[in-house]
Amino acid sequence: MNIDWATLGSVFGVSLVVTVALVALFTLGIMGLSRQERASAQGGSAALAVTGAYACFAACTAAVAYGIYLIVA
């Protein structure tokens, strides 16, 4: 059995970067919802924060769906 270590390292690097990016996107979404709650408690509106949060969650969903597609295909 011959292991291609360079390819294995490349796969590890890409998976690490994608994981960190997904966590960052999800964190931005949570922060957007948090700002919305804070604004509504103060009597304001935070439509931009909610829109950004939903966009982050949609990007996370799309990335996960694409990953599942790659595994299944």
Contacts in CASP RR format, 6 or more apart in sequence:
PFRMAT RR
TARGET T0000
AUTHOR 0000-0000-0000
METHOD contacts of the structure
MODEL  1
MNIDWATLGSVFGVSLVVTVALVALFTLGIMGLSRQERASAQGGSAALAV
TGAYACFAACTAAVAYGIYLIVA
18 63 0 8 1.000
21 63 0 8 1.000
22 60 0 8 1.000
22 63 0 8 1.000
22 64 0 8 1.000
25 56 0 8 1.000
25 59 0 8 1.000
25 60 0 8 1.000
25 63 0 8 1.000
26 56 0 8 1.000
26 57 0 8 1.000
26 60 0 8 1.000
28 52 0 8 1.000
28 53 0 8 1.000
28 56 0 8 1.000
29 52 0 8 1.000
29 53 0 8 1.000
29 56 0 8 1.000
29 57 0 8 1.000
30 53 0 8 1.000
31 53 0 8 1.000
32 46 0 8 1.000
32 49 0 8 1.000
32 50 0 8 1.000
32 52 0 8 1.000
32 53 0 8 1.000
32 56 0 8 1.000
33 49 0 8 1.000
33 50 0 8 1.000
33 53 0 8 1.000
35 46 0 8 1.000
35 49 0 8 1.000
36 46 0 8 1.000
36 49 0 8 1.000
36 50 0 8 1.000
36 53 0 8 1.000
38 46 0 8 1.000
39 45 0 8 1.000
39 46 0 8 1.000
39 49 0 8 1.000
40 46 0 8 1.000
END
